[in-house]
Amino acid sequence: MPISKGKNNLGEFNHVTFKQIKQLKELHPVVYKSIPDEKFRRLLTCPDINEDFPCFFYVADERRIYSHLSAFPDKLSVDGKIYPWAWTGDLVTDPVYRGRGLAKRVVEETIKVLHGQDLIAAGGFATEVTIHIYKKLGFELPGHVSRHLLLKTARPVLEYHVKSKPIRFMANFLYRALILFWGHFILILTKLKKNKVFLDQVNIHDDTIFNNDLPRLCYRAKYHFNDSLSKIIWKIKWGKPETSLYLLKDEATKKPLCYFVIRKKEIKEAILGKYRNFYLMTLMDFGFFTEDAKVYKKLINKVFSMFWKSEADVLELVSSSKMINGYVKRLGMIEVGKGVPFMFTLPPRCHIGHDCGDLNNWHLTHYTGEGFSVR
């Protein structure tokens, strides 16, 4: 097994393949000692995994891991052709040893390993520091995927930014009155549109669902990933318990129009070091079984209806779809921040198209992967 030594002689680089997971104690003792078993167990049932897939990369000596990076497999589909893909994430460096180029070294060596197997390497949900590292190593950065929010209450924001309790109370009272009026207006508006659809929540623990003859997914973007039923369910099972899969069906024909994944989560630890103690509802992923462009509005209308009737305080959507993003803005969602970065690097023998640098060509809804199977 090839091992590369760093220029500063601090530890050595190595990586774990899927087939080595059961032999961690013998082959990678420092990983066995330092990394929870849960990190690897989730790969055991991943539909896209193979024995040679490199899933963990690290710089370490016999006592400690100085820096490490994870990966899990996916499949990229472009014009009917399939390309092997690796989502990388969880880049972590021991705080005591930061500033020595360890993170850059891990990423650089990881790319060599992945490209050596003709795997496209990609990342998202990265910090500015991580983005800087990836860009220096030649990653393509098509852009940031839009993130939209809708708040039923302004309390989390006011608690951080406003010190006076009376002012916070009055401001939140006025906001709640306004947003509840808007919510009822939206619910009435969507009902008047006669969506004629109904929800079917999928029991992901029922093995018979794999016998269901679902129609093929239709894509409005050129580049998309494996969102087969088995892959979606795998992601949900390794996500949080609050994550659910739904089918939106036509009322008359009972045929599925689209699928979507919803997560409801209580946020206790401060996001961005600022906002906490609220319930977040996130549209984690979605896909369509029909070419009818009207269905995306029916999907969003149904999600909004679920949100207004739920206990959630905040609705979140991450999407690269112009149709979706334009519609949710008209319904009152606000685009926040720069968005979620998306980046990738191709192995030398891989050519997926001259338009791969255009974010609009990618079907990215929490990247149909890392957003809820790993994070």
C-alpha positions, 0 to 999 in steps of 0.5 A, a space after each residue: 500500500 503506497 504511503 506518502 511522506 509529507 515535506 515537514 515530516 509530520 505524519 504520513 498519508 494513507 487511505 482506506 478502501 471499502 474492502 479494508 473497513 472490516 480489517 481496520 484494526 490490522 491495516 489502519 490501527 490509528 483509524 480504528 482507534 480514533 474514528 467512530 465505527 459509525 462513520 464506515 458502517 453507513 457505507 455497507 449498504 450504499 448502492 454505489 459502493 464497490 470494494 476498491 472505492 477509497 472512502 477515508 484519507 488521512 495524515 497520521 503517525 502511529 499515535 494520532 491523526 493530524 488531518 483527515 477527509 472522507 468520501 462516499 460514492 455516487 454516479 453522475 449521468 450525462 446524456 445517458 452516460 454514467 461516470 463514477 463520482 466521489 463526494 468528499 467532505 468532513 475535512 478536519 485538522 487537529 487544531 493544535 497542528 493547523 497552519 502547517 498545510 496539512 489540510 491542503 496536503 490531504 486534499 492534494 493526495 486524495 485527488 491523486 488517489 481518486 483520479 487514479 481510479 478515474 473518479 470525479 472528485 467533488 465537494 460542497 457545504 464548504 467553508 471559505 478556507 476549504 474553498 480556497 484550498 480546493 481552488 488552489 488545487 484546480 477545482 472547477 467552481 461553477 458557483 453557489 447554489 441558492 439557499 432560501 428561507 421563510 421564517 414564521 417567527 423572527 425570534 431567533 434573529 431578534 434574540 441575537 441582534 436586539 438586546 431589549 426584551 420589550 422591543 424584541 417582543 413587539 417586533 416579533 408580535 408584528 412580524 408574526 401577525 404579518 407572516 401569519 396573514 401572508 401564510 393564510 393568503 398563500 394557502 388560500 391561493 394554492 387551494 384556488 389553483 386546484 392542484 388536484 394532487 395528494 401526498 403518499 408518505 413512503 414507509 422506507 422500512 417496507 421492503 415491498 416498496 422496491 417492487 413498486 413500478 415507478 416511472 422513470 425520472 425526468 430531468 430538466 438539467 443536463 447533469 444529475 446524480 443517482 436518485 434511484 429509490 434505493 439510493 434515496 432510501 439509503 440516504 434517508 436511513 443514514 440521515 436523521 430520524 426526522 427525515 421522510 420520503 413522499 410521493 406527490 400523486 395525481 388525484 385522478 390517475 394515482 400516478 406519481 408526479 414527483 418525489 421529495 424528501 423533508 427533514 424537520 430538525 430542532 436547532 439547538 446549537 447556534 447556526 453561524 454562531 448566531 441563531 438557535 432554539 428553533 425548528 427547521 423544516 428543509 426540502 432536502 431533495 426532489 425529482 420529477 416523473 413527468 415533463 409537465 413543468 406545472 408540477 414543480 409549482 404543485 410540489 412547492 405548494 404542497 411543501 408550503 402547505 405542510 410548513 404552515 400546518 407544522 410546528 416548524 419555525 423556518 422553511 429552508 430550500 437549497 436548489 439550483 433550479 431557476 424555476 423553483 427559485 423564482 417561484 419560491 421568491 414569489 411566495 415570500 422566501 428570501 435568498 440568504 447569503 452567498 449560497 452553498 458552494 459546489 466544486 469538482 475536479 475531473 480526472 485526466 481521461 474524463 471529459 463531460 462537456 464544455 458546459 459543465 462549468 455552468 451551475 444552471 446545468 446541474 440538478 443540485 438539491 442538497 447535491 442529492 447526497 451529502 446534504 442529508 446522508 452525511 451532514 
